[in-house]
Amino acid sequence: MLEIRNITKTFNIGTSEENTIFDKFSLEVEEGIATTIIGPNGCGKSTLMNLISGSLPLDEGQIIVNGEDISKLSEEKRSKYMGKVNQDPKDGVATNLDIYENMALALKKNEKFGLKSLKKSADTDEIIKRLKELKLGLETKLHTKTGLLSGGQRQSLALLMATAKRPDLLLLDEHTAALDPKTSRNIMDMTRSLIDKEKITTLLISHNLRDVVRYSDRIIMLNKGQVALDLRAKDITEDELIKLYKKELRE
């Protein structure tokens, strides 16, 4: 479903700080499941996510989604195929717009419209229905600016917006890392529910190995730009994963 073919990415080319993160790296991500990328800082997790989304350009190689090569498309054009939620809760919403306007934008993604026509054409019933799924009462605060929401509320809304038009691929870059443990667990429960309900192919980054085992289908560990581990979450416990993780870092 997602194919990463022989990608290369080097930073600071030609300088004393030249650093090759990926060299002819390949990976396939299966359709309809949640695959989590783990690994130490600097192993290439976020770089890989940004290469897929288009916020970083490839040096070489291909990114293929549902058989279509999107490697040369801009980040904006790639958004037709994917939704993304970043670590910072402010990144996924327009904080100067209210909840209703943010949801309307998400439901009109990749369509041409003006703000006035957007408000007129938005399906209020559909927006309320989707917001109710969050069970946060946001459907009663339609005209509240999203900048006034808590981090957990914003991240929940960002997740809902990212999946509003059922993307081919959902990218989640440590999307609960900035939240407190209780809110993080709620967001992960919501994430898993959306993935299962919509059968969305999902690629996550996480440092929380407990969450990795609990919420993933497949676990991939990167180390030095290579796949160090490739496991099925159902076949491993948290303690076993921690031991394997530490062992790979020592080698």
N, C-alpha and C positions, 0 to 999 in steps of 0.2 A: 504494500500500500504506500508506505514511505520508503523510498530507496535512496540511500546516500552512496554515491559511486565515486570511489577514488578521489576524494576531496583533499586538497592541500591548502593550508593557511599558514602564512608566515607573517609575523609582525616585525616592524623596524628593519626591513630588508636593507642590507648594505651598511648597517651600522654595527657598532660593538655590542648592541643590545638585541641583535637579530634573534628571533625565537620562533621556531617552527612548532606549532601546536598540533597540526595534523599533516601527515605525509602519506598520501594515497590511502586515506581511511575510507572504509566502506561499512555500511550497516543497513539492515532491513528491519523495518518496524511493521508488525502484523496489523491487519485491519481489525478495528473494533475492540482492542484491548488497551489497557493502561501499562505503558512501559516506563519504568523509572530509571533515570541515569544517576548514579552515585559516583563518588570519587573524591580525592583530596583537592584542596584549592590549587588551581593552576593546571588541572588535568585536562581542561577543555570543555567542561560541561556547558557553561554559559556561551562560550564561543560557538559550540555546535548548535545551540538553540538559535543564536543570532545569525549564523550562516543559513540555517533553514528558513528563518523568517525573512531574511534579506536585509536585516539591519547592519550586517557585515557582508562585504563582497567575498566571493570565493577567489582564490588564486587559480585553482584548477578543479576539475571534477564536475559532477552533476548532482542536483537535487531533483528527485522525481516523485510526484504525488499523483496517485491513481493513473500511472502510466504517462503522465505529462511532464515534460522537462520544464521546470520553472527556474532553472539556474540563472537565466539572464533577465528575469523579470525584476522590476523594482519591488521594494518592500510593500508599497501601496497596492501594486497589482497582485502580489502574492497573497494579500489579505483576502482575496476572493476565495482562496482555498483553505485558509486557516484562521483560527482565533488564537489570541495569546493573552495570558495574564502574567504580569511581572511581579516581582517581590514587593515593590512600593504600591500600597493601595491607591495612591493618587494617580498612578500611571494609566489605569484601566478605565477611568471615567473622566468626563469633562466637568471639572469642579465648579465652573461658572454657570453650568446649566443644571436644571432641576432633574429629579428622578425620571419624570415623564419624558422630558426631552432626551435624556440619555437613552432610555429604552426605545424611543421612537427612532433615534439615530441607528441603534443596533439592528432594529427590524428593517431598516432601509439601507443597510450596508451594501455598498457597491451599486447603488442606484443614484440617479441624478435627482436632486431636489433642492429647494430653498427652505430656509427655516420656517417661513410662514406656511408654505405648502406642506411642510413636514408635519406641523401641528394639526393642520386640517385633515390630512390623510391618515394620520396615525390611528390605529385601532385601539381605542382606550380599553375596551373589554379584554382584548388579547394581552395588553400590557398589565392590567390588573391581575388577570389569570396567572401570568408568569411570575409576577412579583409575589403572589400568594404562595407559590411553591417554596419560596425562601423561608417562610414562616417567621419573618422579622417585622411584620407590620408595615413594610415600606409601601404597600398599596394604599395606605391611609395617609401617606406623606408625599403624594405625587409631585407637589410643587415646592418641595424642599430642595434647596441647592445641595448637590452631592458633596460640596466642600464642607458642609455642616455635619455630615454623617461620621460615625466612628470608622476606624480602620477596618473592622470586621464587616460592617455594613457596606462600605465601599468595595471591599474585596468580593463580597457576596454578589453585589450588583455587577461588578466587573466580570465575574465568572458567568453570570446569567447573560450578560451582553455578548460575551465572547462566543457563547453557544446558541445565541438567539436564532441564527439561520443555519444551524447544524453544519459546522464546518467539516471539511474532509479530514482536517487535522487540528487538534487542540494542543497548544504548547503552554506549559505551566512551569515558569522559571522561579522555583522556590516561592510559590505564591502564598504560602502561609508563614514564611520565615519571620515576618515583621509583626506577627500577631501573638497574643498571649496563648498559653496552652489550651485553655477551654475553647477560645474562638477558633484556634487552629484546628482543633478536632472537629468542630462544627463545620468548618469550611471543607475539610477533607471528607467528612460524611456526605456533604452536599455534592462535592466533586465526584465521588464514587457513584452516587445516585444518578447524576446526570450522564456519566459515562455509560452506565448500565442501561439506563432508560433509552438513550439516543444511539447507543452502540457507536460512540465517537472514538476514533483512533486517537490516543492521547500519549504525548511524550512529556514526562515530568522530570524536574530536577529536585532533589531533596537531600538534606543532610541528616534527616531524622530517620534512622534505620528502623525504628519501631513502626513509623508510618509507612515506610517503604514496604515492609513485609505485610502489613495489614491491608494496604490499599492498592497494591500493584498486582498485575498479572505476571509481568516479566521484570527482572532486575538486571541492569547492565552496569558494571563498574568500569569506569575509564581510569587509566593510569598511564601517564606519559604519552597521551594521544592514541592509546591502543585499548581494545577491549580486554580487560583483565579477568572479568567474570561475566557469565551470561547464564542466569538462573531463572527458574520458575518459582514465583513467590510461594506457591502452595507446597513446594518441596523443601522449604527451609524455615527455620525459626529465627527469631531476632538474635538470639545468642550465637547460633551457628553463623549467621551473616556477619556479626561483629568479629568473630574469630577469623573468618575468611578474609574480611576487609583488612584487618590488622596484618594478617599473614602476607597479603599481596603488597602492602605498603613496605614490609620489611625486605621483600625480595627485589 
